[in-house]
Amino acid sequence: MRTYTFSWLTALFIFSHPADAIAESGDREAILAVMDKAFAAVRSNIADDWRAIQLSEGTTLSFRPGPKERPDELEMRISSNEDFIADLEPDGHVYIERWTGEPTILIRGPIAVIWGEYEFRIDGQFSHCGVDSADLVKVSGEWKVANFMWTVEEENCPTAPSH
């Protein structure tokens, strides 16, 4: 009787996990790879590196501290992906962006969201931290960034150097 029960439980477990779970596992790795390419595009500051991973019809949006006279206000910058990258070119600085923890990824069919905390360095020096959030879509079997959003935070950063 135990063998019979075990067999049914095993079969139930195996057949209750559809093939989509396997696909989503591969999709998760592909989405992380796209974000690695986004971080490489930050480093290169070359427009074509961004074009390779983004939809031109999408948006780029950031929130950063307001001017010194109004630091509690957040400034929102928004543009199309194409407008954001149109004027990029290497400027001699070395930009490094990296996750500071494991990002959260949600996937359903051809739509995904990735959200996670990051840190940003310029020429090896800590600049700021924040949260990256990207909406991705699967087009012709390939994940692309549709919308990319982030915050720029200069205080309470978990990886900021001690003052």
N, CA, C and O of each residue as an XYZ file, in Angstrom:
652
protein
N       0.818     -1.194      0.000
C       0.000      0.000      0.000
C       0.858      1.253      0.000
O       0.533      2.220     -0.689
N       1.938      1.256      0.750
C       2.794      2.441      0.767
C       3.413      2.684     -0.600
O       3.518      3.832     -1.033
N       3.818      1.640     -1.276
C       4.407      1.785     -2.607
C       3.389      2.414     -3.549
O       3.744      3.291     -4.337
N       2.151      1.992     -3.483
C       1.088      2.530     -4.315
C       0.882      4.016     -4.026
O       0.791      4.820     -4.953
N       0.808      4.383     -2.750
C       0.635      5.781     -2.357
C       1.818      6.617     -2.820
O       1.652      7.721     -3.338
N       3.010      6.075     -2.627
C       4.204      6.806     -3.043
C       4.183      7.028     -4.552
O       4.526      8.114     -5.020
N       3.791      6.025     -5.312
C       3.750      6.138     -6.769
C       2.784      7.229     -7.202
O       3.104      8.016     -8.092
N       1.601      7.290     -6.586
C       0.632      8.322     -6.923
C       1.146      9.710     -6.538
O       0.971     10.666     -7.293
N       1.772      9.823     -5.383
C       2.316     11.120     -4.975
C       3.441     11.558     -5.899
O       3.542     12.736     -6.245
N       4.276     10.628     -6.296
C       5.361     10.949     -7.226
C       4.789     11.408     -8.559
O       5.229     12.420     -9.104
N       3.815     10.676     -9.092
C       3.191     11.040    -10.358
C       2.510     12.397    -10.256
O       2.613     13.212    -11.173
N       1.816     12.648     -9.148
C       1.152     13.935     -8.938
C       2.169     15.068     -8.949
O       1.929     16.111     -9.558
N       3.293     14.874     -8.285
C       4.338     15.899     -8.236
C       4.912     16.156     -9.628
O       5.069     17.306    -10.040
N       5.219     15.093    -10.339
C       5.835     15.228    -11.666
C       4.887     15.929    -12.634
O       5.304     16.826    -13.366
N       3.617     15.530    -12.645
C       2.685     16.084    -13.623
C       2.074     17.409    -13.184
O       1.413     18.065    -13.989
N       2.269     17.815    -11.957
C       1.734     19.104    -11.520
C       2.686     20.246    -11.849
O       2.321     21.407    -11.663
N       3.894     19.961    -12.331
C       4.862     20.983    -12.724
C       4.942     20.999    -14.244
O       5.662     20.191    -14.830
N       4.224     21.891    -14.881
C       4.198     21.898    -16.344
C       5.555     22.253    -16.940
O       6.455     22.734    -16.252
N       5.668     22.004    -18.222
C       6.915     22.312    -18.941
C       7.245     23.792    -18.860
O       8.408     24.171    -19.002
N       6.236     24.643    -18.633
C       6.486     26.080    -18.505
C       7.460     26.384    -17.377
O       8.219     27.349    -17.467
N       7.455     25.590    -16.329
C       8.378     25.822    -15.217
C       9.817     25.692    -15.694
O      10.693     26.445    -15.267
N      10.056     24.733    -16.581
C      11.399     24.572    -17.134
C      11.731     25.762    -18.026
O      12.837     26.299    -17.968
N      10.759     26.178    -18.864
C      10.970     27.324    -19.742
C      11.248     28.573    -18.917
O      12.131     29.360    -19.255
N      10.490     28.757    -17.828
C      10.695     29.946    -17.007
C      12.075     29.948    -16.373
O      12.664     31.012    -16.187
N      12.601     28.779    -16.036
C      13.944     28.710    -15.482
C      14.950     29.216    -16.509
O      15.843     29.990    -16.164
N      14.823     28.796    -17.752
C      15.690     29.286    -18.816
C      15.464     30.762    -19.084
O      16.405     31.505    -19.365
N      14.201     31.183    -18.994
C      13.884     32.595    -19.186
C      14.517     33.447    -18.092
O      15.000     34.548    -18.357
N      14.513     32.940    -16.874
C      15.114     33.683    -15.754
C      16.586     33.957    -16.043
O      17.067     35.075    -15.856
N      17.292     32.932    -16.498
C      18.711     33.093    -16.821
C      18.897     34.061    -17.984
O      19.838     34.856    -17.992
N      17.994     33.992    -18.970
C      18.082     34.893    -20.124
C      17.831     36.342    -19.705
O      18.475     37.259    -20.215
N      16.896     36.545    -18.779
C      16.601     37.900    -18.294
C      17.793     38.450    -17.515
O      18.163     39.612    -17.683
N      18.389     37.628    -16.672
C      19.599     38.065    -15.959
C      20.717     38.399    -16.941
O      21.479     39.340    -16.717
N      20.818     37.639    -18.022
C      21.841     37.909    -19.038
C      21.578     39.249    -19.732
O      22.518     39.987    -20.026
N      20.308     39.565    -19.993
C      19.971     40.862    -20.592
C      20.376     41.988    -19.641
O      20.908     43.011    -20.073
N      20.122     41.796    -18.347
C      20.493     42.846    -17.389
C      22.014     42.951    -17.262
O      22.536     44.044    -17.047
N      22.727     41.840    -17.390
C      24.195     41.912    -17.432
C      24.639     42.752    -18.629
O      25.586     43.532    -18.530
N      23.951     42.588    -19.754
C      24.262     43.396    -20.940
C      23.917     44.862    -20.707
O      24.606     45.751    -21.206
N      22.832     45.121    -19.936
C      22.487     46.515    -19.604
C      23.589     47.133    -18.752
O      23.985     48.276    -18.983
N      24.084     46.388    -17.773
C      25.169     46.906    -16.940
C      26.440     47.103    -17.768
O      27.209     48.029    -17.510
N      26.665     46.237    -18.762
C      27.808     46.418    -19.661
C      27.607     47.661    -20.528
O      28.572     48.359    -20.838
N      26.362     47.945    -20.921
C      26.072     49.153    -21.702
C      26.296     50.408    -20.861
O      26.744     51.432    -21.377
N      25.984     50.327    -19.565
C      26.297     51.448    -18.661
C      27.808     51.683    -18.689
O      28.264     52.822    -18.783
N      28.566     50.612    -18.609
C      30.024     50.690    -18.577
C      30.577     51.264    -19.888
O      31.471     52.110    -19.867
N      30.049     50.806    -21.023
C      30.579     51.239    -22.321
C      30.095     52.632    -22.711
O      30.814     53.385    -23.369
N      28.860     52.973    -22.297
C      28.247     54.256    -22.651
C      28.123     54.405    -24.174
O      28.210     55.510    -24.709
N      27.920     53.280    -24.856
C      27.788     53.269    -26.310
C      26.326     52.989    -26.669
O      25.748     52.003    -26.211
N      25.738     53.852    -27.481
C      24.322     53.759    -27.821
C      23.952     52.407    -28.427
O      22.911     51.850    -28.081
N      24.777     51.870    -29.318
C      24.443     50.595    -29.964
C      24.393     49.435    -28.977
O      23.676     48.462    -29.209
N      25.147     49.520    -27.873
C      25.063     48.480    -26.843
C      23.675     48.482    -26.208
O      23.137     47.424    -25.882
N      23.089     49.686    -26.031
C      21.730     49.787    -25.505
C      20.709     49.331    -26.543
O      19.776     48.594    -26.224
N      20.890     49.770    -27.782
C      19.927     49.409    -28.840
C      19.804     47.888    -28.993
O      18.739     47.383    -29.347
N      20.870     47.178    -28.733
C      20.869     45.719    -28.885
C      19.943     45.023    -27.892
O      19.524     43.890    -28.130
N      19.620     45.683    -26.789
C      18.826     45.014    -25.745
C      17.490     45.697    -25.451
O      16.699     45.178    -24.665
N      17.225     46.852    -26.068
C      16.010     47.599    -25.759
C      15.072     47.698    -26.952
O      15.480     47.570    -28.106
N      13.794     47.933    -26.636
C      12.821     48.306    -27.653
C      12.849     49.828    -27.764
O      12.770     50.521    -26.750
N      12.960     50.349    -28.964
C      13.011     51.809    -29.112
C      11.698     52.451    -28.678
O      11.678     53.622    -28.299
N      10.596     51.692    -28.727
C       9.285     52.223    -28.354
C       9.077     52.328    -26.848
O       8.080     52.897    -26.405
N       9.995     51.793    -26.059
C       9.851     51.798    -24.603
C      10.262     53.121    -23.984
O      10.536     54.099    -24.680
N      10.298     53.126    -22.650
C      10.644     54.350    -21.919
C      11.779     54.109    -20.934
O      12.009     52.991    -20.472
N      12.469     55.179    -20.635
C      13.502     55.208    -19.610
C      13.076     56.274    -18.609
O      12.762     57.402    -18.989
N      13.068     55.912    -17.334
C      12.577     56.828    -16.311
C      13.443     56.713    -15.072
O      13.777     55.610    -14.639
N      13.809     57.857    -14.500
C      14.582     57.822    -13.252
C      14.046     58.867    -12.281
O      13.485     59.891    -12.671
N      14.239     58.568    -11.011
C      13.931     59.496     -9.926
C      15.228     59.772     -9.192
O      15.951     58.846     -8.825
N      15.525     61.053     -8.977
C      16.762     61.441     -8.282
C      16.462     62.600     -7.349
O      15.438     63.269     -7.486
N      17.362     62.837     -6.397
C      17.135     63.963     -5.478
C      16.994     65.268     -6.249
O      17.629     65.474     -7.283
N      16.144     66.143     -5.719
C      15.940     67.451     -6.326
C      17.145     68.358     -6.110
O      18.154     67.929     -5.551
N      17.045     69.593     -6.545
C      18.153     70.534     -6.387
C      18.469     70.795     -4.915
O      17.656     70.522     -4.033
N      19.662     71.327     -4.670
C      20.116     71.542     -3.289
C      19.150     72.373     -2.470
O      19.018     72.161     -1.264
N      18.470     73.322     -3.111
C      17.513     74.154     -2.365
C      16.222     73.408     -2.033
O      15.452     73.855     -1.184
N      15.980     72.273     -2.695
C      14.789     71.457     -2.425
C      15.164     69.972     -2.439
O      14.634     69.221     -3.257
N      16.061     69.533     -1.558
C      16.555     68.147     -1.614
C      15.497     67.085     -1.300
O      15.667     65.922     -1.664
N      14.410     67.471     -0.631
C      13.371     66.489     -0.302
C      12.457     66.189     -1.485
O      11.696     65.221     -1.457
N      12.533     67.017     -2.523
C      11.736     66.775     -3.719
C      12.483     65.801     -4.629
O      13.710     65.832     -4.719
N      11.741     64.959     -5.286
C      12.342     64.050     -6.253
C      12.147     64.608     -7.661
O      11.071     65.087     -8.018
N      13.201     64.532     -8.436
C      13.135     64.952     -9.827
C      12.920     63.712    -10.678
O      13.664     62.738    -10.563
N      11.910     63.745    -11.529
C      11.646     62.623    -12.423
C      12.140     62.991    -13.824
O      11.825     64.060    -14.347
N      12.913     62.095    -14.416
C      13.361     62.255    -15.798
C      12.779     61.102    -16.597
O      12.943     59.941    -16.224
N      12.099     61.417    -17.694
C      11.482     60.379    -18.521
C      11.729     60.696    -19.992
O      11.680     61.852    -20.412
N      11.994     59.655    -20.756
C      12.191     59.808    -22.196
C      11.935     58.469    -22.876
O      11.825     57.433    -22.221
N      11.843     58.512    -24.184
C      11.774     57.244    -24.916
C      13.151     56.598    -24.808
O      14.150     57.282    -24.587
N      13.196     55.297    -24.963
C      14.493     54.613    -24.929
C      15.424     55.181    -25.995
O      16.610     55.394    -25.741
N      14.892     55.423    -27.170
C      15.738     55.934    -28.257
C      16.276     57.329    -27.932
O      17.448     57.608    -28.185
N      15.446     58.199    -27.382
C      15.927     59.539    -27.020
C      16.987     59.460    -25.922
O      17.955     60.221    -25.932
N      16.801     58.537    -24.975
C      17.758     58.392    -23.879
C      19.143     58.005    -24.396
O      20.152     58.525    -23.920
N      19.194     57.105    -25.356
C      20.491     56.595    -25.797
C      21.068     57.337    -27.007
O      22.226     57.118    -27.364
N      20.282     58.206    -27.641
C      20.711     58.848    -28.881
C      22.024     59.613    -28.749
O      22.832     59.614    -29.678
N      22.245     60.255    -27.620
C      23.434     61.097    -27.476
C      24.554     60.451    -26.677
O      25.538     61.115    -26.350
N      24.424     59.178    -26.360
C      25.465     58.535    -25.560
C      26.748     58.355    -26.360
O      26.717     58.040    -27.550
N      27.848     58.555    -25.699
C      29.156     58.249    -26.275
C      30.141     58.150    -25.117
O      29.945     58.779    -24.077
N      31.191     57.367    -25.292
C      32.182     57.230    -24.220
C      32.707     58.605    -23.801
O      32.980     59.459    -24.644
N      32.845     58.805    -22.493
C      33.281     60.112    -21.993
C      34.543     60.041    -21.133
O      34.908     61.020    -20.481
N      35.204     58.892    -21.130
C      36.450     58.763    -20.374
C      36.270     58.293    -18.945
O      37.251     57.965    -18.277
N      35.023     58.252    -18.457
C      34.777     57.754    -17.104
C      34.479     56.262    -17.152
O      34.020     55.742    -18.169
N      34.742     55.585    -16.052
C      34.420     54.170    -15.927
C      33.222     54.060    -14.995
O      33.318     54.357    -13.804
N      32.097     53.631    -15.546
C      30.860     53.472    -14.777
C      30.655     51.993    -14.484
O      30.728     51.157    -15.385
N      30.403     51.681    -13.246
C      30.137     50.299    -12.843
C      28.810     50.273    -12.095
O      28.609     51.000    -11.122
N      27.912     49.420    -12.573
C      26.643     49.201    -11.894
C      26.548     47.717    -11.605
O      26.882     46.890    -12.454
N      26.088     47.376    -10.395
C      25.960     45.957    -10.049
C      24.835     45.770     -9.043
O      24.528     46.666     -8.256
N      24.229     44.594     -9.083
C      23.216     44.242     -8.085
C      23.896     44.137     -6.725
O      25.041     43.692     -6.639
N      23.213     44.537     -5.676
C      23.747     44.361     -4.327
C      23.071     43.197     -3.616
O      23.402     42.894     -2.469
N      22.158     42.565     -4.263
C      21.469     41.392     -3.741
C      20.870     40.643     -4.921
O      21.114     40.985     -6.078
N      20.098     39.638     -4.622
C      19.452     38.846     -5.667
C      18.190     39.582     -6.131
O      17.296     39.822     -5.319
N      18.094     39.946     -7.416
C      16.892     40.642     -7.877
C      15.693     39.708     -7.931
O      15.839     38.494     -8.068
N      14.517     40.286     -7.822
C      13.265     39.551     -7.957
C      12.866     39.552     -9.427
O      12.908     40.590    -10.088
N      12.479     38.387     -9.933
C      12.059     38.275    -11.325
C      10.685     37.605    -11.359
O      10.480     36.542    -10.773
N       9.760     38.243    -12.051
C       8.431     37.687    -12.262
C       8.242     37.491    -13.757
O       8.529     38.389    -14.548
N       7.756     36.309    -14.147
C       7.606     35.969    -15.563
C       6.222     35.366    -15.782
O       5.766     34.514    -15.020
N       5.584     35.822    -16.820
C       4.346     35.175    -17.255
C       4.280     35.296    -18.767
O       4.070     36.377    -19.318
N       4.463     34.174    -19.413
C       4.458     34.171    -20.876
C       5.554     35.084    -21.417
O       6.720     34.951    -21.045
N       5.173     36.016    -22.302
C       6.172     36.880    -22.934
C       6.463     38.170    -22.166
O       7.109     39.075    -22.695
N       5.990     38.257    -20.921
C       6.158     39.482    -20.126
C       6.911     39.145    -18.848
O       6.639     38.133    -18.203
N       7.863     40.006    -18.489
C       8.620     39.801    -17.253
C       8.954     41.139    -16.611
O       8.977     42.179    -17.269
N       9.209     41.084    -15.316
C       9.659     42.242    -14.549
C      10.854     41.791    -13.718
O      10.840     40.711    -13.128
N      11.880     42.625    -13.677
C      13.009     42.376    -12.784
C      13.164     43.613    -11.909
O      13.096     44.741    -12.399
N      13.372     43.397    -10.611
C      13.459     44.486     -9.638
C      14.532     44.128     -8.623
O      14.523     43.032     -8.062
N      15.454     45.051     -8.389
C      16.492     44.778     -7.408
C      17.294     46.017     -7.054
O      17.307     47.010     -7.782
N      17.961     45.929     -5.914
C      18.804     47.030     -5.450
C      20.159     46.967     -6.158
O      20.674     45.891     -6.461
N      20.719     48.153     -6.412
C      22.002     48.232     -7.104
C      22.887     49.275     -6.442
O      22.433     50.080     -5.629
N      24.166     49.241     -6.813
C      25.077     50.327     -6.460
C      25.737     50.802     -7.744
O      25.851     50.055     -8.715
N      26.169     52.055     -7.731
C      26.764     52.675     -8.908
C      28.075     53.323     -8.507
O      28.140     54.054     -7.519
N      29.117     53.053     -9.275
C      30.446     53.627     -9.022
C      30.921     54.358    -10.267
O      30.662     53.935    -11.394
N      31.619     55.458    -10.042
C      32.230     56.222    -11.129
C      33.721     56.281    -10.856
O      34.159     56.756     -9.809
N      34.498     55.788    -11.820
C      35.958     55.745    -11.684
C      36.385     55.079    -10.375
O      37.333     55.514     -9.722
N      35.662     54.011    -10.005
C      36.003     53.242     -8.815
C      35.463     53.795     -7.505
O      35.552     53.128     -6.474
N      34.905     54.999     -7.526
C      34.394     55.628     -6.306
C      32.871     55.441     -6.220
O      32.151     55.582     -7.209
N      32.411     55.122     -5.016
C      30.972     54.968     -4.808
C      30.271     56.277     -5.171
O      30.704     57.351     -4.752
N      29.200     56.192     -5.943
C      28.424     57.369     -6.332
C      27.055     57.367     -5.658
O      26.689     58.326     -4.978
N      26.292     56.270     -5.854
C      24.943     56.207     -5.288
C      24.443     54.765     -5.339
O      25.094     53.869     -5.876
N      23.280     54.586     -4.767
C      22.603     53.294     -4.822
C      21.181     53.546     -5.282
O      20.823     54.673     -5.623
N      20.378     52.507     -5.290
C      18.981     52.671     -5.652
C      18.356     51.345     -6.012
O      18.861     50.275     -5.671
N      17.244     51.448     -6.712
C      16.508     50.278     -7.169
C      16.375     50.367     -8.679
O      15.979     51.403     -9.213
N      16.702     49.286     -9.364
C      16.451     49.150    -10.794
C      15.185     48.327    -10.965
O      14.976     47.339    -10.260
N      14.349     48.734    -11.898
C      13.163     47.972    -12.255
C      13.044     48.005    -13.767
O      13.047     49.078    -14.372
N      12.939     46.843    -14.375
C      12.821     46.787    -15.824
C      11.666     45.877    -16.215
O      11.480     44.795    -15.658
N      10.897     46.349    -17.190
C       9.865     45.536    -17.825
C      10.496     44.952    -19.078
O      11.072     45.679    -19.888
N      10.386     43.650    -19.233
C      10.940     42.991    -20.411
C       9.845     42.276    -21.174
O       8.843     41.852    -20.597
N      10.042     42.146    -22.473
C       9.119     41.407    -23.322
C       9.924     40.453    -24.189
O      11.055     40.743    -24.579
N       9.324     39.321    -24.481
C       9.986     38.327    -25.326
C       9.492     38.520    -26.754
O       8.320     38.295    -27.056
N      10.409     38.942    -27.630
C      10.089     39.225    -29.015
C      10.918     38.293    -29.893
O      12.146     38.287    -29.813
N      10.253     37.518    -30.718
C      10.931     36.560    -31.604
C      11.898     35.674    -30.826
O      13.005     35.389    -31.283
N      11.461     35.243    -29.640
C      12.251     34.331    -28.819
C      13.367     34.981    -28.025
O      14.155     34.281    -27.389
N      13.453     36.308    -28.045
C      14.537     37.015    -27.360
C      13.964     38.054    -26.393
O      13.052     38.803    -26.744
N      14.515     38.091    -25.164
C      14.071     39.068    -24.168
C      14.679     40.431    -24.473
O      15.878     40.544    -24.731
N      13.830     41.477    -24.441
C      14.248     42.860    -24.666
C      13.699     43.729    -23.533
O      12.631     43.451    -22.989
N      14.435     44.773    -23.189
C      13.980     45.730    -22.180
C      12.990     46.678    -22.848
O      13.335     47.381    -23.797
N      11.761     46.689    -22.344
C      10.753     47.620    -22.859
C      10.842     48.934    -22.091
O      10.926     50.008    -22.688
N      10.824     48.841    -20.782
C      10.875     50.028    -19.926
C      11.918     49.806    -18.848
O      12.003     48.725    -18.265
N      12.713     50.835    -18.585
C      13.774     50.740    -17.584
C      13.622     51.920    -16.643
O      13.611     53.072    -17.075
N      13.503     51.629    -15.353
C      13.332     52.671    -14.338
C      14.334     52.447    -13.214
O      14.733     51.315    -12.940
N      14.738     53.548    -12.561
C      15.620     53.415    -11.407
C      15.503     54.636    -10.514
O      15.038     55.701    -10.921
N      15.943     54.440     -9.286
C      16.059     55.552     -8.344
C      17.539     55.840     -8.162
O      18.382     54.953     -8.293
N      17.836     57.089     -7.859
C      19.189     57.516     -7.512
C      19.117     57.958     -6.056
O      18.480     58.961     -5.735
N      19.769     57.207     -5.183
C      19.718     57.482     -3.746
C      21.139     57.673     -3.237
O      22.021     56.858     -3.506
N      21.348     58.742     -2.509
C      22.690     59.054     -2.011
C      22.844     58.775     -0.522
O      23.955     58.827      0.006
N      21.747     58.480      0.154
C      21.789     58.206      1.590
C      21.231     56.818      1.870
O      20.463     56.262      1.085
N      21.642     56.273      3.014
C      21.164     54.971      3.477
C      21.444     53.843      2.486
O      20.649     52.912      2.356
N      22.559     53.930      1.798
C      22.953     52.882      0.871
C      23.679     51.787      1.625
O      24.617     52.072      2.370
N      23.266     50.539      1.449
C      23.885     49.456      2.201
C      25.365     49.240      1.879
O      26.106     48.707      2.706
N      25.798     49.648      0.691
C      27.188     49.423      0.315
C      28.024     50.706      0.290
O      29.178     50.692     -0.137
N      27.436     51.811      0.747
C      28.166     53.088      0.732
C      29.342     53.029      1.697
O      29.257     52.390      2.746
N      30.445     53.696      1.343
C      31.579     53.743      2.262
C      31.214     54.502      3.536
O      30.392     55.417      3.504
N      31.815     54.128      4.632
C      31.557     54.815      5.905
C      32.129     56.225      5.855
O      33.189     56.460      5.275
N      31.416     57.148      6.467
C      31.911     58.532      6.533
C      32.381     58.845      7.922
O      32.834     59.959      8.184
